Amino acid sequence: MKASIMSSFIAFDLTLEEELEAFTYNDCQLAGIQNELSSCAEELIKVALETDDLSLEGAKRMAYTKGQIDILKYLLARGDAIREQRKEDQDAADNR
């Protein structure tokens, strides 16, 4: 499954279980993602405060940082959805 050289165009064929595992984060991983999200949010505020009239460079930094925030939120939301689905599956199995 591991590629020796990673690029944006490398994708992996994952089983359903592997995909679920890929987005199941432990507490330390969740804290790391949240810390990155916090840093990006601070950067977004910093860029907004540094410039009254947003320059092209400032607009690029802001767009890049917003993109980072979006992907980090997506990763957290995907993990939450999988955790909820696993809980529902476990509850359903317990009720059988």
Chimera marker file (.cmm) of the C-alpha trace (Angstrom):
<marker_set name="trace">
<marker id="1" x="0.000" y="0.000" z="0.000" r="1" g="1" b="0" radius="0.5"/>
<marker id="2" x="2.890" y="2.404" z="0.630" r="1" g="1" b="0" radius="0.5"/>
<marker id="3" x="4.224" y="4.310" z="-2.361" r="1" g="1" b="0" radius="0.5"/>
<marker id="4" x="7.916" y="5.110" z="-2.449" r="1" g="1" b="0" radius="0.5"/>
<marker id="5" x="7.305" y="8.518" z="-4.034" r="1" g="1" b="0" radius="0.5"/>
<marker id="6" x="4.144" y="10.361" z="-3.097" r="1" g="1" b="0" radius="0.5"/>
<marker id="7" x="2.428" y="12.722" z="-5.511" r="1" g="1" b="0" radius="0.5"/>
<marker id="8" x="-1.006" y="14.233" z="-5.929" r="1" g="1" b="0" radius="0.5"/>
<marker id="9" x="-1.755" y="11.682" z="-8.635" r="1" g="1" b="0" radius="0.5"/>
<marker id="10" x="-1.089" y="8.545" z="-6.604" r="1" g="1" b="0" radius="0.5"/>
<marker id="11" x="-4.227" y="6.874" z="-5.290" r="1" g="1" b="0" radius="0.5"/>
<marker id="12" x="-4.597" y="3.628" z="-3.382" r="1" g="1" b="0" radius="0.5"/>
<marker id="13" x="-7.185" y="0.909" z="-3.811" r="1" g="1" b="0" radius="0.5"/>
<marker id="14" x="-8.495" y="0.429" z="-0.292" r="1" g="1" b="0" radius="0.5"/>
<marker id="15" x="-10.979" y="-2.079" z="0.973" r="1" g="1" b="0" radius="0.5"/>
<marker id="16" x="-13.953" y="-0.663" z="2.861" r="1" g="1" b="0" radius="0.5"/>
<marker id="17" x="-12.329" y="-1.649" z="6.156" r="1" g="1" b="0" radius="0.5"/>
<marker id="18" x="-9.022" y="-0.002" z="5.166" r="1" g="1" b="0" radius="0.5"/>
<marker id="19" x="-10.838" y="3.193" z="4.201" r="1" g="1" b="0" radius="0.5"/>
<marker id="20" x="-12.668" y="3.227" z="7.522" r="1" g="1" b="0" radius="0.5"/>
<marker id="21" x="-9.358" y="2.690" z="9.320" r="1" g="1" b="0" radius="0.5"/>
<marker id="22" x="-7.706" y="5.497" z="7.324" r="1" g="1" b="0" radius="0.5"/>
<marker id="23" x="-10.131" y="8.027" z="8.801" r="1" g="1" b="0" radius="0.5"/>
<marker id="24" x="-10.289" y="6.619" z="12.322" r="1" g="1" b="0" radius="0.5"/>
<marker id="25" x="-8.069" y="8.894" z="14.384" r="1" g="1" b="0" radius="0.5"/>
<marker id="26" x="-6.704" y="8.341" z="17.855" r="1" g="1" b="0" radius="0.5"/>
<marker id="27" x="-6.730" y="11.170" z="20.418" r="1" g="1" b="0" radius="0.5"/>
<marker id="28" x="-3.192" y="12.267" z="19.546" r="1" g="1" b="0" radius="0.5"/>
<marker id="29" x="-3.986" y="12.439" z="15.825" r="1" g="1" b="0" radius="0.5"/>
<marker id="30" x="-7.147" y="14.427" z="16.537" r="1" g="1" b="0" radius="0.5"/>
<marker id="31" x="-5.132" y="16.842" z="18.687" r="1" g="1" b="0" radius="0.5"/>
<marker id="32" x="-2.552" y="17.236" z="15.908" r="1" g="1" b="0" radius="0.5"/>
<marker id="33" x="-5.205" y="17.986" z="13.287" r="1" g="1" b="0" radius="0.5"/>
<marker id="34" x="-6.921" y="20.418" z="15.662" r="1" g="1" b="0" radius="0.5"/>
<marker id="35" x="-3.592" y="22.166" z="16.341" r="1" g="1" b="0" radius="0.5"/>
<marker id="36" x="-3.022" y="22.582" z="12.597" r="1" g="1" b="0" radius="0.5"/>
<marker id="37" x="-6.558" y="23.943" z="12.233" r="1" g="1" b="0" radius="0.5"/>
<marker id="38" x="-5.932" y="26.420" z="15.036" r="1" g="1" b="0" radius="0.5"/>
<marker id="39" x="-2.667" y="27.583" z="13.444" r="1" g="1" b="0" radius="0.5"/>
<marker id="40" x="-4.405" y="28.111" z="10.114" r="1" g="1" b="0" radius="0.5"/>
<marker id="41" x="-7.227" y="30.064" z="11.759" r="1" g="1" b="0" radius="0.5"/>
<marker id="42" x="-4.667" y="32.313" z="13.473" r="1" g="1" b="0" radius="0.5"/>
<marker id="43" x="-2.866" y="32.799" z="10.146" r="1" g="1" b="0" radius="0.5"/>
<marker id="44" x="-6.148" y="33.755" z="8.471" r="1" g="1" b="0" radius="0.5"/>
<marker id="45" x="-6.790" y="36.420" z="11.103" r="1" g="1" b="0" radius="0.5"/>
<marker id="46" x="-3.198" y="37.642" z="10.836" r="1" g="1" b="0" radius="0.5"/>
<marker id="47" x="-3.467" y="38.060" z="7.058" r="1" g="1" b="0" radius="0.5"/>
<marker id="48" x="-6.781" y="39.888" z="7.393" r="1" g="1" b="0" radius="0.5"/>
<marker id="49" x="-5.386" y="42.261" z="10.032" r="1" g="1" b="0" radius="0.5"/>
<marker id="50" x="-2.129" y="42.951" z="8.201" r="1" g="1" b="0" radius="0.5"/>
<marker id="51" x="-3.802" y="44.450" z="5.178" r="1" g="1" b="0" radius="0.5"/>
<marker id="52" x="-6.680" y="46.868" z="4.986" r="1" g="1" b="0" radius="0.5"/>
<marker id="53" x="-6.757" y="46.753" z="1.211" r="1" g="1" b="0" radius="0.5"/>
<marker id="54" x="-5.976" y="43.115" z="0.436" r="1" g="1" b="0" radius="0.5"/>
<marker id="55" x="-3.080" y="42.860" z="-2.005" r="1" g="1" b="0" radius="0.5"/>
<marker id="56" x="-2.801" y="40.066" z="-4.547" r="1" g="1" b="0" radius="0.5"/>
<marker id="57" x="-0.210" y="38.366" z="-2.334" r="1" g="1" b="0" radius="0.5"/>
<marker id="58" x="-2.490" y="38.735" z="0.690" r="1" g="1" b="0" radius="0.5"/>
<marker id="59" x="-5.431" y="37.335" z="-1.271" r="1" g="1" b="0" radius="0.5"/>
<marker id="60" x="-3.321" y="34.354" z="-2.315" r="1" g="1" b="0" radius="0.5"/>
<marker id="61" x="-2.223" y="33.701" z="1.281" r="1" g="1" b="0" radius="0.5"/>
<marker id="62" x="-5.810" y="33.995" z="2.466" r="1" g="1" b="0" radius="0.5"/>
<marker id="63" x="-7.119" y="31.608" z="-0.211" r="1" g="1" b="0" radius="0.5"/>
<marker id="64" x="-4.355" y="29.098" z="0.522" r="1" g="1" b="0" radius="0.5"/>
<marker id="65" x="-5.027" y="29.232" z="4.260" r="1" g="1" b="0" radius="0.5"/>
<marker id="66" x="-8.789" y="28.882" z="3.743" r="1" g="1" b="0" radius="0.5"/>
<marker id="67" x="-8.060" y="25.801" z="1.621" r="1" g="1" b="0" radius="0.5"/>
<marker id="68" x="-5.980" y="24.339" z="4.435" r="1" g="1" b="0" radius="0.5"/>
<marker id="69" x="-8.794" y="24.993" z="6.902" r="1" g="1" b="0" radius="0.5"/>
<marker id="70" x="-11.331" y="23.359" z="4.569" r="1" g="1" b="0" radius="0.5"/>
<marker id="71" x="-9.302" y="20.145" z="4.175" r="1" g="1" b="0" radius="0.5"/>
<marker id="72" x="-8.578" y="19.905" z="7.898" r="1" g="1" b="0" radius="0.5"/>
<marker id="73" x="-12.280" y="20.358" z="8.683" r="1" g="1" b="0" radius="0.5"/>
<marker id="74" x="-13.103" y="17.738" z="6.050" r="1" g="1" b="0" radius="0.5"/>
<marker id="75" x="-10.709" y="15.243" z="7.658" r="1" g="1" b="0" radius="0.5"/>
<marker id="76" x="-12.237" y="15.863" z="11.083" r="1" g="1" b="0" radius="0.5"/>
<marker id="77" x="-15.799" y="15.593" z="9.730" r="1" g="1" b="0" radius="0.5"/>
<marker id="78" x="-14.984" y="12.382" z="7.855" r="1" g="1" b="0" radius="0.5"/>
<marker id="79" x="-13.522" y="10.912" z="11.028" r="1" g="1" b="0" radius="0.5"/>
<marker id="80" x="-16.609" y="11.971" z="13.024" r="1" g="1" b="0" radius="0.5"/>
<marker id="81" x="-18.952" y="10.399" z="10.471" r="1" g="1" b="0" radius="0.5"/>
<marker id="82" x="-17.055" y="7.116" z="10.524" r="1" g="1" b="0" radius="0.5"/>
<marker id="83" x="-16.936" y="7.089" z="14.330" r="1" g="1" b="0" radius="0.5"/>
<marker id="84" x="-20.716" y="7.664" z="14.459" r="1" g="1" b="0" radius="0.5"/>
<marker id="85" x="-21.350" y="4.948" z="11.860" r="1" g="1" b="0" radius="0.5"/>
<marker id="86" x="-19.218" y="2.469" z="13.780" r="1" g="1" b="0" radius="0.5"/>
<marker id="87" x="-21.105" y="3.307" z="16.988" r="1" g="1" b="0" radius="0.5"/>
<marker id="88" x="-24.455" y="2.792" z="15.239" r="1" g="1" b="0" radius="0.5"/>
<marker id="89" x="-23.231" y="-0.501" z="13.775" r="1" g="1" b="0" radius="0.5"/>
<marker id="90" x="-22.069" y="-1.643" z="17.209" r="1" g="1" b="0" radius="0.5"/>
<marker id="91" x="-25.385" y="-0.613" z="18.815" r="1" g="1" b="0" radius="0.5"/>
<marker id="92" x="-27.299" y="-2.493" z="16.126" r="1" g="1" b="0" radius="0.5"/>
<marker id="93" x="-25.136" y="-5.597" z="16.664" r="1" g="1" b="0" radius="0.5"/>
<marker id="94" x="-25.694" y="-5.379" z="20.419" r="1" g="1" b="0" radius="0.5"/>
<marker id="95" x="-29.481" y="-5.239" z="19.913" r="1" g="1" b="0" radius="0.5"/>
<marker id="96" x="-29.595" y="-8.456" z="17.886" r="1" g="1" b="0" radius="0.5"/>
<link id1="1" id2="2" r="1" g="1" b="0" radius="0.2"/>
<link id1="2" id2="3" r="1" g="1" b="0" radius="0.2"/>
<link id1="3" id2="4" r="1" g="1" b="0" radius="0.2"/>
<link id1="4" id2="5" r="1" g="1" b="0" radius="0.2"/>
<link id1="5" id2="6" r="1" g="1" b="0" radius="0.2"/>
<link id1="6" id2="7" r="1" g="1" b="0" radius="0.2"/>
<link id1="7" id2="8" r="1" g="1" b="0" radius="0.2"/>
<link id1="8" id2="9" r="1" g="1" b="0" radius="0.2"/>
<link id1="9" id2="10" r="1" g="1" b="0" radius="0.2"/>
<link id1="10" id2="11" r="1" g="1" b="0" radius="0.2"/>
<link id1="11" id2="12" r="1" g="1" b="0" radius="0.2"/>
<link id1="12" id2="13" r="1" g="1" b="0" radius="0.2"/>
<link id1="13" id2="14" r="1" g="1" b="0" radius="0.2"/>
<link id1="14" id2="15" r="1" g="1" b="0" radius="0.2"/>
<link id1="15" id2="16" r="1" g="1" b="0" radius="0.2"/>
<link id1="16" id2="17" r="1" g="1" b="0" radius="0.2"/>
<link id1="17" id2="18" r="1" g="1" b="0" radius="0.2"/>
<link id1="18" id2="19" r="1" g="1" b="0" radius="0.2"/>
<link id1="19" id2="20" r="1" g="1" b="0" radius="0.2"/>
<link id1="20" id2="21" r="1" g="1" b="0" radius="0.2"/>
<link id1="21" id2="22" r="1" g="1" b="0" radius="0.2"/>
<link id1="22" id2="23" r="1" g="1" b="0" radius="0.2"/>
<link id1="23" id2="24" r="1" g="1" b="0" radius="0.2"/>
<link id1="24" id2="25" r="1" g="1" b="0" radius="0.2"/>
<link id1="25" id2="26" r="1" g="1" b="0" radius="0.2"/>
<link id1="26" id2="27" r="1" g="1" b="0" radius="0.2"/>
<link id1="27" id2="28" r="1" g="1" b="0" radius="0.2"/>
<link id1="28" id2="29" r="1" g="1" b="0" radius="0.2"/>
<link id1="29" id2="30" r="1" g="1" b="0" radius="0.2"/>
<link id1="30" id2="31" r="1" g="1" b="0" radius="0.2"/>
<link id1="31" id2="32" r="1" g="1" b="0" radius="0.2"/>
<link id1="32" id2="33" r="1" g="1" b="0" radius="0.2"/>
<link id1="33" id2="34" r="1" g="1" b="0" radius="0.2"/>
<link id1="34" id2="35" r="1" g="1" b="0" radius="0.2"/>
<link id1="35" id2="36" r="1" g="1" b="0" radius="0.2"/>
<link id1="36" id2="37" r="1" g="1" b="0" radius="0.2"/>
<link id1="37" id2="38" r="1" g="1" b="0" radius="0.2"/>
<link id1="38" id2="39" r="1" g="1" b="0" radius="0.2"/>
<link id1="39" id2="40" r="1" g="1" b="0" radius="0.2"/>
<link id1="40" id2="41" r="1" g="1" b="0" radius="0.2"/>
<link id1="41" id2="42" r="1" g="1" b="0" radius="0.2"/>
<link id1="42" id2="43" r="1" g="1" b="0" radius="0.2"/>
<link id1="43" id2="44" r="1" g="1" b="0" radius="0.2"/>
<link id1="44" id2="45" r="1" g="1" b="0" radius="0.2"/>
<link id1="45" id2="46" r="1" g="1" b="0" radius="0.2"/>
<link id1="46" id2="47" r="1" g="1" b="0" radius="0.2"/>
<link id1="47" id2="48" r="1" g="1" b="0" radius="0.2"/>
<link id1="48" id2="49" r="1" g="1" b="0" radius="0.2"/>
<link id1="49" id2="50" r="1" g="1" b="0" radius="0.2"/>
<link id1="50" id2="51" r="1" g="1" b="0" radius="0.2"/>
<link id1="51" id2="52" r="1" g="1" b="0" radius="0.2"/>
<link id1="52" id2="53" r="1" g="1" b="0" radius="0.2"/>
<link id1="53" id2="54" r="1" g="1" b="0" radius="0.2"/>
<link id1="54" id2="55" r="1" g="1" b="0" radius="0.2"/>
<link id1="55" id2="56" r="1" g="1" b="0" radius="0.2"/>
<link id1="56" id2="57" r="1" g="1" b="0" radius="0.2"/>
<link id1="57" id2="58" r="1" g="1" b="0" radius="0.2"/>
<link id1="58" id2="59" r="1" g="1" b="0" radius="0.2"/>
<link id1="59" id2="60" r="1" g="1" b="0" radius="0.2"/>
<link id1="60" id2="61" r="1" g="1" b="0" radius="0.2"/>
<link id1="61" id2="62" r="1" g="1" b="0" radius="0.2"/>
<link id1="62" id2="63" r="1" g="1" b="0" radius="0.2"/>
<link id1="63" id2="64" r="1" g="1" b="0" radius="0.2"/>
<link id1="64" id2="65" r="1" g="1" b="0" radius="0.2"/>
<link id1="65" id2="66" r="1" g="1" b="0" radius="0.2"/>
<link id1="66" id2="67" r="1" g="1" b="0" radius="0.2"/>
<link id1="67" id2="68" r="1" g="1" b="0" radius="0.2"/>
<link id1="68" id2="69" r="1" g="1" b="0" radius="0.2"/>
<link id1="69" id2="70" r="1" g="1" b="0" radius="0.2"/>
<link id1="70" id2="71" r="1" g="1" b="0" radius="0.2"/>
<link id1="71" id2="72" r="1" g="1" b="0" radius="0.2"/>
<link id1="72" id2="73" r="1" g="1" b="0" radius="0.2"/>
<link id1="73" id2="74" r="1" g="1" b="0" radius="0.2"/>
<link id1="74" id2="75" r="1" g="1" b="0" radius="0.2"/>
<link id1="75" id2="76" r="1" g="1" b="0" radius="0.2"/>
<link id1="76" id2="77" r="1" g="1" b="0" radius="0.2"/>
<link id1="77" id2="78" r="1" g="1" b="0" radius="0.2"/>
<link id1="78" id2="79" r="1" g="1" b="0" radius="0.2"/>
<link id1="79" id2="80" r="1" g="1" b="0" radius="0.2"/>
<link id1="80" id2="81" r="1" g="1" b="0" radius="0.2"/>
<link id1="81" id2="82" r="1" g="1" b="0" radius="0.2"/>
<link id1="82" id2="83" r="1" g="1" b="0" radius="0.2"/>
<link id1="83" id2="84" r="1" g="1" b="0" radius="0.2"/>
<link id1="84" id2="85" r="1" g="1" b="0" radius="0.2"/>
<link id1="85" id2="86" r="1" g="1" b="0" radius="0.2"/>
<link id1="86" id2="87" r="1" g="1" b="0" radius="0.2"/>
<link id1="87" id2="88" r="1" g="1" b="0" radius="0.2"/>
<link id1="88" id2="89" r="1" g="1" b="0" radius="0.2"/>
<link id1="89" id2="90" r="1" g="1" b="0" radius="0.2"/>
<link id1="90" id2="91" r="1" g="1" b="0" radius="0.2"/>
<link id1="91" id2="92" r="1" g="1" b="0" radius="0.2"/>
<link id1="92" id2="93" r="1" g="1" b="0" radius="0.2"/>
<link id1="93" id2="94" r="1" g="1" b="0" radius="0.2"/>
<link id1="94" id2="95" r="1" g="1" b="0" radius="0.2"/>
<link id1="95" id2="96" r="1" g="1" b="0" radius="0.2"/>
</marker_set>
